[in-house]
Amino acid sequence: MKIDRLMGIVVYLLNNGRTSAQKLAKEFEVSSRTIMRDLESLDQAGIPIQSFYGVEGGYQIMEDFVLEKQVATNQEYDWIVTALKGMTSAYASKSLEQTLAKMKSVNHSGENPVSIDFSVASEDDKINEKLMLLEDAIKKKKVVQFVYANSYDEVKEIQVEPVQLQYKWYSWYLSGYYEKYQDYCMFKLVRMEHLKVTEMNNTKNHNFLDIKERKEGYDNVVDITLYGKAIIKSKCKEYLNGKITKEFENGDFEFRFSVPEHETFWYGVILSFGNKIKIIEPQEIKERIIKTCKEIQQEYEE
């Protein structure tokens, strides 16, 4: 929308100073002629735009001009900027970067003692491409199709109505409405192949609050309780994202956490702890651990 672009131009000039019309046109993905009309509109609206000619020419806002409307304190703006910086480290979005620029321009001291880096969430270029496609599909309310390998190694063709992108359990996921099951399911982006945005519209309007905690449409979230030796207490807290429910005099402890039942990460962590932990419940996870250990032992004996 034009009003968003006009606000974006003001913020950009406040943050970057003198800028050419060509650079503004590239930044906002419009023609130089459109930028010239926008600058004229801003000037008529009372924004003091100055023009300069020559090699270092361009446009800037008078140095004594500030955006007066403020809805938060300096410290609160610092927290907003910190959160947005964390998001930009994980998600390459032009809209997100422009939002961050707006917040910086309002009143940002840059003195927040906290910094957030989610760059680990920026998995690779292919994931970023999928994120861009899915974000566009969500905005346009278009059905998406892809080939998917679920946690049981079953490969299927999937068609869903995309609702929300989430980063959790150390990976990016799509929450979508699976019309086949009349339910909301989660799909791991790294397992998607041949992702395509169709011309089909969603069958209904979706509310984020309607999304249920279901994993890939096939997997359940399981609650696990284990007994651990004192020496791995910190590692349990670090890698399993749960809480200690009981501690013993010798430092040993009981630990409870919730995970997608058939995901690989937490199961590999449990196996890596060896005889330093013991599953208390549920019984099926205990039996699964025993079965895996026997199979490993048999493989090495052979």
C-alpha positions as CSV (number, residue, x, y, z in Angstrom):
1,M,0.0,0.0,0.0
2,K,1.2,3.5,-0.8
3,I,0.8,4.7,2.8
4,D,3.1,1.9,4.0
5,R,5.7,2.8,1.4
6,L,5.5,6.5,2.3
7,M,6.2,5.7,5.9
8,G,8.9,3.3,4.9
9,I,10.6,6.1,2.9
10,V,10.5,8.4,5.8
11,V,12.0,5.8,8.1
12,Y,14.7,4.9,5.5
13,L,15.8,8.5,5.1
14,L,15.9,9.0,8.8
15,N,18.1,6.0,9.3
16,N,20.3,6.3,6.3
17,G,20.5,10.0,5.5
18,R,21.0,11.3,2.0
19,T,19.9,8.7,-0.6
20,S,19.4,8.8,-4.4
21,A,16.0,8.2,-6.0
22,Q,17.4,5.2,-7.8
23,K,18.5,3.6,-4.5
24,L,15.1,4.3,-2.9
25,A,13.4,2.8,-6.0
26,K,15.5,-0.4,-5.6
27,E,14.8,-0.6,-1.9
28,F,11.0,-0.3,-2.3
29,E,10.8,-2.2,-5.6
30,V,9.1,0.6,-7.5
31,S,10.2,2.9,-10.4
32,S,12.2,6.1,-9.8
33,R,9.2,8.1,-11.2
34,T,7.0,6.6,-8.4
35,I,9.6,7.5,-5.8
36,M,9.7,11.1,-7.1
37,R,5.9,11.3,-6.7
38,D,6.2,9.8,-3.2
39,L,8.8,12.4,-2.2
40,E,6.6,15.2,-3.5
41,S,3.6,13.8,-1.5
42,L,5.7,13.7,1.7
43,D,6.8,17.2,1.2
44,Q,3.2,18.4,0.8
45,A,2.3,16.5,3.9
46,G,4.8,18.6,5.9
47,I,7.8,16.2,6.0
48,P,10.8,18.5,5.2
49,I,12.5,16.7,2.3
50,Q,15.7,18.3,1.0
51,S,17.1,17.6,-2.4
52,F,20.8,17.8,-3.4
53,Y,22.3,17.7,-6.9
54,G,25.7,16.6,-8.2
55,V,27.8,13.4,-7.7
56,E,26.7,13.1,-4.1
57,G,23.2,14.3,-4.7
58,G,20.0,12.7,-3.4
59,Y,17.3,13.3,-0.9
60,Q,17.2,13.6,2.8
61,I,15.0,14.8,5.7
62,M,16.1,17.9,7.5
63,E,18.4,16.9,10.5
64,D,16.2,18.5,13.1
65,F,13.1,16.6,12.1
66,V,12.0,13.7,14.4
67,L,9.0,11.5,14.6
68,E,7.0,12.8,17.5
69,K,4.5,10.1,18.2
70,Q,5.9,7.7,20.8
71,V,3.9,4.9,22.4
72,A,6.7,3.4,24.5
73,T,9.7,4.3,26.6
74,N,13.3,4.2,25.2
75,Q,13.9,1.0,27.1
76,E,10.7,-0.6,25.8
77,Y,11.7,0.3,22.2
78,D,15.1,-1.3,22.9
79,W,13.4,-4.5,23.8
80,I,11.3,-4.4,20.6
81,V,14.4,-3.8,18.5
82,T,16.2,-6.7,20.3
83,A,13.3,-9.1,19.6
84,L,13.1,-8.0,15.9
85,K,16.9,-8.4,15.5
86,G,16.6,-11.9,16.8
87,M,13.9,-12.6,14.2
88,T,15.9,-11.2,11.4
89,S,18.8,-13.5,12.3
90,A,16.5,-16.4,11.7
91,Y,14.2,-15.3,8.9
92,A,15.2,-13.3,5.8
93,S,12.1,-11.2,5.3
94,K,12.1,-7.8,3.6
95,S,9.0,-6.8,5.5
96,L,10.7,-7.8,8.8
97,E,13.8,-5.7,8.0
98,Q,11.7,-2.7,7.2
99,T,9.8,-3.1,10.5
100,L,13.1,-3.2,12.3
101,A,14.2,-0.1,10.6
102,K,11.0,1.7,11.6
103,M,11.5,0.8,15.3
104,K,15.1,1.9,15.2
105,S,14.1,5.3,13.8
106,V,11.5,6.1,16.5
107,N,13.7,6.1,19.6
108,H,16.3,3.4,20.0
109,S,19.4,3.9,22.3
110,G,21.1,0.7,21.2
111,E,22.2,0.1,24.8
112,N,20.1,-3.1,25.6
113,P,22.4,-5.5,27.6
114,V,20.6,-8.4,26.0
115,S,21.2,-9.8,22.5
116,I,19.3,-12.6,20.8
117,D,20.8,-14.7,17.9
118,F,18.6,-17.2,16.2
119,S,20.9,-17.7,13.2
120,V,20.9,-21.4,13.9
121,A,17.2,-21.3,12.7
122,S,18.4,-20.1,9.2
123,E,19.0,-23.7,8.2
124,D,20.0,-23.3,4.5
125,D,19.1,-21.5,1.3
126,K,16.5,-24.2,0.4
127,I,14.7,-23.8,3.7
128,N,14.7,-20.0,3.2
129,E,13.1,-20.5,-0.3
130,K,10.4,-22.6,1.2
131,L,9.8,-20.1,4.0
132,M,9.3,-17.3,1.4
133,L,6.9,-19.5,-0.7
134,L,4.9,-20.5,2.3
135,E,4.7,-17.0,3.8
136,D,3.3,-15.8,0.4
137,A,0.8,-18.7,0.3
138,I,-0.4,-17.9,3.8
139,K,-0.9,-14.2,3.0
140,K,-2.7,-15.0,-0.2
141,K,-4.7,-17.9,1.4
142,K,-3.6,-20.4,-1.3
143,V,-3.4,-24.2,-1.0
144,V,0.1,-25.7,-1.1
145,Q,1.2,-29.1,-2.4
146,F,4.4,-31.0,-1.6
147,V,5.9,-34.5,-1.3
148,Y,6.6,-35.4,2.3
149,A,8.6,-38.0,4.2
150,N,7.0,-38.4,7.6
151,S,8.7,-39.6,10.8
152,Y,7.8,-43.2,9.9
153,D,9.8,-42.8,6.6
154,E,6.6,-42.9,4.6
155,V,6.6,-40.7,1.5
156,K,3.3,-39.2,0.5
157,E,1.9,-36.4,-1.6
158,I,0.3,-33.8,0.7
159,Q,-2.1,-30.9,0.0
160,V,-2.9,-28.5,2.8
161,E,-4.1,-25.0,3.5
162,P,-1.1,-23.2,5.1
163,V,-1.8,-21.3,8.3
164,Q,1.4,-20.5,10.2
165,L,5.1,-21.0,10.2
166,Q,6.8,-21.9,13.5
167,Y,10.3,-22.5,14.6
168,K,10.3,-25.2,17.4
169,W,12.1,-28.4,18.3
170,Y,15.2,-27.0,16.5
171,S,13.5,-26.9,13.1
172,W,11.0,-24.9,11.0
173,Y,7.5,-26.3,10.7
174,L,4.4,-25.4,8.8
175,S,1.0,-25.7,10.6
176,G,-1.7,-26.3,8.0
177,Y,-5.3,-27.4,7.7
178,Y,-5.3,-31.0,6.3
179,E,-8.7,-31.2,4.7
180,K,-8.3,-35.0,4.4
181,Y,-8.4,-35.4,8.2
182,Q,-10.4,-32.2,8.9
183,D,-7.7,-31.2,11.3
184,Y,-4.6,-29.0,11.8
185,C,-1.3,-30.8,11.3
186,M,2.4,-29.9,11.4
187,F,5.0,-30.5,8.7
188,K,8.7,-30.2,9.0
189,L,10.1,-28.0,6.2
190,V,13.3,-30.0,5.7
191,R,11.2,-33.1,4.8
192,M,9.3,-31.3,2.1
193,E,10.1,-31.7,-1.6
194,H,8.7,-30.2,-4.7
195,L,6.8,-27.5,-2.8
196,K,4.3,-25.7,-5.0
197,V,1.8,-22.9,-4.3
198,T,-1.5,-23.7,-6.2
199,E,-4.2,-21.3,-7.5
200,M,-6.7,-23.0,-5.2
201,N,-8.1,-20.9,-2.4
202,N,-8.4,-22.0,1.2
203,T,-11.8,-23.6,2.0
204,K,-12.2,-21.6,5.2
205,N,-10.7,-18.8,7.2
206,H,-8.2,-20.1,9.8
207,N,-7.5,-18.7,13.2
208,F,-4.1,-19.4,14.8
209,L,-5.9,-20.3,18.0
210,D,-7.6,-23.2,16.2
211,I,-4.3,-24.9,15.6
212,K,-4.0,-28.0,17.8
213,E,-0.7,-29.3,19.1
214,R,-0.4,-32.2,16.6
215,K,2.8,-33.2,14.9
216,E,2.9,-33.9,11.2
217,G,-0.6,-35.3,11.3
218,Y,0.7,-38.7,12.4
219,D,2.8,-38.2,15.5
220,N,1.8,-37.5,19.1
221,V,3.6,-35.5,21.7
222,V,4.7,-37.8,24.5
223,D,5.4,-37.0,28.2
224,I,8.6,-38.8,29.4
225,T,10.0,-39.1,32.9
226,L,13.5,-40.4,33.5
227,Y,15.8,-41.0,36.4
228,G,19.2,-39.4,35.9
229,K,22.7,-39.5,37.5
230,A,23.9,-36.2,39.0
231,I,26.7,-36.0,36.4
232,I,24.3,-35.3,33.5
233,K,21.8,-33.0,35.2
234,S,23.0,-29.9,33.3
235,K,22.9,-31.8,30.0
236,C,19.4,-32.9,30.6
237,K,18.3,-29.3,31.2
238,E,20.3,-28.1,28.1
239,Y,19.2,-30.7,25.5
240,L,15.8,-32.0,26.6
241,N,14.1,-28.7,27.6
242,G,12.2,-30.1,30.5
243,K,12.2,-29.7,34.3
244,I,13.5,-31.5,37.4
245,T,10.6,-32.9,39.3
246,K,12.5,-34.6,42.2
247,E,16.1,-34.4,43.5
248,F,17.9,-36.9,45.8
249,E,20.6,-36.5,48.4
250,N,23.3,-37.9,46.2
251,G,22.5,-35.4,43.4
252,D,20.5,-37.8,41.3
253,F,17.2,-36.6,40.0
254,E,13.9,-37.2,38.2
255,F,13.3,-35.3,35.0
256,R,10.2,-34.7,32.9
257,F,9.9,-33.4,29.4
258,S,7.5,-33.5,26.4
259,V,8.6,-34.3,22.8
260,P,7.2,-35.5,19.5
261,E,7.2,-39.3,19.9
262,H,9.0,-40.3,16.8
263,E,11.4,-37.4,16.3
264,T,15.1,-38.3,16.1
265,F,16.9,-35.5,18.1
266,W,15.7,-36.3,21.7
267,Y,15.9,-40.0,21.1
268,G,19.5,-39.7,20.1
269,V,20.3,-37.6,23.1
270,I,18.7,-40.2,25.4
271,L,20.9,-43.0,23.8
272,S,24.0,-40.8,24.1
273,F,23.5,-40.7,27.9
274,G,24.0,-44.4,28.1
275,N,23.7,-45.9,31.6
276,K,23.6,-42.4,33.2
277,I,19.8,-42.4,32.7
278,K,16.8,-44.8,33.0
279,I,13.4,-44.2,31.5
280,I,10.7,-44.4,34.2
281,E,7.7,-43.9,32.0
282,P,6.0,-44.4,29.6
283,Q,6.6,-48.2,29.3
284,E,6.6,-48.1,25.4
285,I,9.6,-45.7,25.4
286,K,11.4,-47.9,27.9
287,E,10.8,-50.9,25.6
288,R,11.9,-49.0,22.6
289,I,15.2,-48.0,24.2
290,I,15.8,-51.7,25.2
291,K,15.1,-52.9,21.7
292,T,17.4,-50.3,20.1
293,C,20.2,-51.2,22.5
294,K,19.9,-54.9,21.8
295,E,19.9,-54.3,18.0
296,I,23.1,-52.2,18.3
297,Q,24.7,-54.8,20.5
298,Q,23.8,-57.5,18.0
299,E,25.2,-55.5,15.1
300,Y,28.6,-55.1,16.8
301,E,28.7,-58.8,17.8
302,E,28.2,-59.8,14.2
